[in-house]
C-alpha cells in the first residue's frame, strides 16, 4: 500500500471495520469528504486530523506518513518509554518556542529535567497507591 495520507486513513478505517459513512459520522463530516481524503484529492483540516487521531488512537505523525508504525494501539506501554520518546522529540524539534522566544539547548534541558522530577514524583505516588515500596 502506498504511504500517503489517504492510504493511511483508508488502512486505519478498514482495520476498524468502518465504512466511509461510519467514519464520516464519527468525524462530523460528509462521507464524500472521507472518500476524497482516501483518494488524496483533499486533505483534512487540523481539527479533522485531530479527530482522526482520536478515532484511530494513533498519532498525526502516523496518519501524515512521518512515522511507519501506528501508536501503541492495544499494547501495554511503560510511561518511561513515552517519556523517552517525548524527550527525544523535544530535543530534536526545530523552531520550538516558549512564549514567542526560541528555546536554546539549555532551555530544553531545563524542561527535560523538570519533567524527570515530575515523573519521579508520579512514580513514587504510583508505587504507594498500588502497595509497593
DRENFILO-863256 format. One record per residue (C-alpha): residue number from 1; residue in three letters; x, y, z. Coordinates in Angstrom, 1 decimal. Layout:
<pts>
> NUM:ALA:X:Y:Z .
...
</pts>
This chain:
<pts>
> 1:UNK:0.0:0.0:0.0 .
> 2:UNK:1.2:3.5:-0.8 .
> 3:UNK:2.4:5.6:2.1 .
> 4:UNK:0.1:8.6:1.6 .
> 5:UNK:-2.2:10.4:3.9 .
> 6:UNK:-5.2:8.9:2.0 .
> 7:UNK:-3.9:5.3:2.1 .
> 8:UNK:-3.2:5.6:5.8 .
> 9:UNK:-6.7:6.8:6.5 .
> 10:UNK:-8.2:4.1:4.4 .
> 11:UNK:-6.0:1.4:6.1 .
> 12:UNK:-7.0:2.6:9.6 .
> 13:UNK:-10.6:2.8:8.6 .
> 14:UNK:-10.6:-0.7:7.2 .
> 15:UNK:-8.7:-2.1:10.2 .
> 16:UNK:-11.5:-0.8:12.4 .
> 17:UNK:-14.2:-2.3:10.1 .
> 18:UNK:-15.7:1.1:9.5 .
> 19:UNK:-17.4:2.2:6.3 .
> 20:UNK:-16.7:5.7:4.9 .
> 21:UNK:-20.1:6.7:6.1 .
> 22:UNK:-19.5:5.5:9.7 .
> 23:UNK:-16.1:7.2:9.8 .
> 24:UNK:-17.7:10.4:8.5 .
> 25:UNK:-20.3:10.3:11.2 .
> 26:UNK:-17.7:9.9:13.9 .
> 27:UNK:-15.8:12.9:12.4 .
> 28:UNK:-18.8:15.1:11.8 .
> 29:UNK:-18.1:15.4:8.1 .
> 30:UNK:-19.6:14.0:4.9 .
> 31:UNK:-18.8:10.6:3.5 .
> 32:UNK:-17.7:12.2:0.3 .
> 33:UNK:-15.0:14.1:2.3 .
> 34:UNK:-13.7:10.8:3.7 .
> 35:UNK:-13.6:9.4:0.2 .
> 36:UNK:-11.7:12.5:-1.1 .
> 37:UNK:-9.2:12.1:1.8 .
> 38:UNK:-8.7:8.5:1.0 .
> 39:UNK:-8.1:9.3:-2.7 .
> 40:UNK:-5.6:12.1:-1.8 .
> 41:UNK:-7.8:14.6:-3.6 .
> 42:UNK:-8.3:16.6:-0.4 .
> 43:UNK:-6.5:16.9:3.0 .
> 44:UNK:-8.3:17.2:6.3 .
> 45:UNK:-8.0:20.4:8.3 .
> 46:UNK:-6.2:20.4:11.6 .
> 47:UNK:-9.5:19.8:13.6 .
> 48:UNK:-10.4:16.8:11.5 .
> 49:UNK:-6.9:15.5:11.7 .
> 50:UNK:-7.1:15.6:15.5 .
> 51:UNK:-10.4:13.8:15.3 .
> 52:UNK:-8.9:11.1:13.1 .
> 53:UNK:-6.1:10.7:15.7 .
> 54:UNK:-8.7:10.2:18.4 .
> 55:UNK:-10.9:7.9:16.5 .
> 56:UNK:-8.0:5.7:15.5 .
> 57:UNK:-6.0:6.1:18.7 .
> 58:UNK:-2.8:7.0:16.7 .
> 59:UNK:-0.6:9.9:16.1 .
> 60:UNK:-0.8:12.6:13.5 .
> 61:UNK:2.8:11.6:12.5 .
> 62:UNK:1.5:8.2:11.5 .
> 63:UNK:-1.5:9.5:9.6 .
> 64:UNK:0.7:12.0:7.8 .
> 65:UNK:3.2:9.4:6.9 .
> 66:UNK:6.0:10.8:9.0 .
> 67:UNK:6.5:7.5:11.0 .
> 68:UNK:6.0:3.9:9.9 .
> 69:UNK:4.0:2.5:12.7 .
> 70:UNK:0.8:3.3:14.4 .
> 71:UNK:0.8:4.3:18.1 .
> 72:UNK:0.7:1.6:20.6 .
> 73:UNK:-2.9:0.6:20.0 .
> 74:UNK:-3.7:-2.5:22.1 .
> 75:UNK:-0.3:-2.7:23.6 .
> 76:UNK:0.9:-2.1:27.1 .
> 77:UNK:3.4:0.8:27.2 .
> 78:UNK:5.6:1.9:30.0 .
> 79:UNK:5.5:5.6:30.9 .
> 80:UNK:9.3:5.7:30.8 .
> 81:UNK:9.2:4.7:27.1 .
> 82:UNK:6.7:7.5:26.3 .
> 83:UNK:8.8:9.9:28.3 .
> 84:UNK:12.0:8.9:26.4 .
> 85:UNK:10.2:9.4:23.1 .
> 86:UNK:8.9:12.8:24.1 .
> 87:UNK:12.4:13.9:25.4 .
> 88:UNK:13.9:12.9:22.1 .
> 89:UNK:11.3:14.9:20.1 .
> 90:UNK:11.8:17.9:22.4 .
> 91:UNK:15.5:17.9:21.9 .
> 92:UNK:15.2:17.5:18.1 .
> 93:UNK:12.3:19.7:17.4 .
> 94:UNK:13.3:22.7:15.2 .
> 95:UNK:11.8:26.1:15.8 .
> 96:UNK:10.5:25.3:19.3 .
> 97:UNK:9.4:28.4:21.2 .
> 98:UNK:8.3:29.3:24.6 .
> 99:UNK:6.1:32.4:24.9 .
> 100:UNK:7.3:33.5:21.4 .
> 101:UNK:11.0:33.2:22.3 .
> 102:UNK:13.1:30.4:20.7 .
> 103:UNK:14.4:27.7:23.1 .
> 104:UNK:18.1:27.0:23.2 .
> 105:UNK:19.6:23.7:24.3 .
> 106:UNK:19.9:24.8:27.9 .
> 107:UNK:16.2:25.7:27.9 .
> 108:UNK:15.3:22.3:26.5 .
> 109:UNK:17.4:20.6:29.2 .
> 110:UNK:15.6:22.5:31.9 .
> 111:UNK:12.3:21.3:30.6 .
> 112:UNK:13.5:17.7:30.4 .
> 113:UNK:14.9:18.0:33.9 .
> 114:UNK:11.7:19.4:35.3 .
> 115:UNK:9.8:16.5:33.6 .
> 116:UNK:12.1:14.0:35.1 .
> 117:UNK:11.3:15.4:38.6 .
> 118:UNK:7.6:15.2:37.9 .
> 119:UNK:7.9:11.7:36.6 .
> 120:UNK:9.9:10.5:39.6 .
> 121:UNK:7.3:12.0:42.0 .
> 122:UNK:4.5:10.4:40.0 .
> 123:UNK:6.3:7.0:40.1 .
> 124:UNK:6.6:7.3:43.9 .
> 125:UNK:2.9:8.1:44.3 .
> 126:UNK:2.0:5.3:41.9 .
> 127:UNK:4.0:2.8:44.0 .
> 128:UNK:2.3:3.9:47.1 .
> 129:UNK:-1.1:3.6:45.6 .
> 130:UNK:-0.5:0.0:44.4 .
> 131:UNK:1.1:-1.0:47.6 .
> 132:UNK:4.8:-1.1:46.5 .
> 133:UNK:7.7:0.3:48.4 .
</pts>
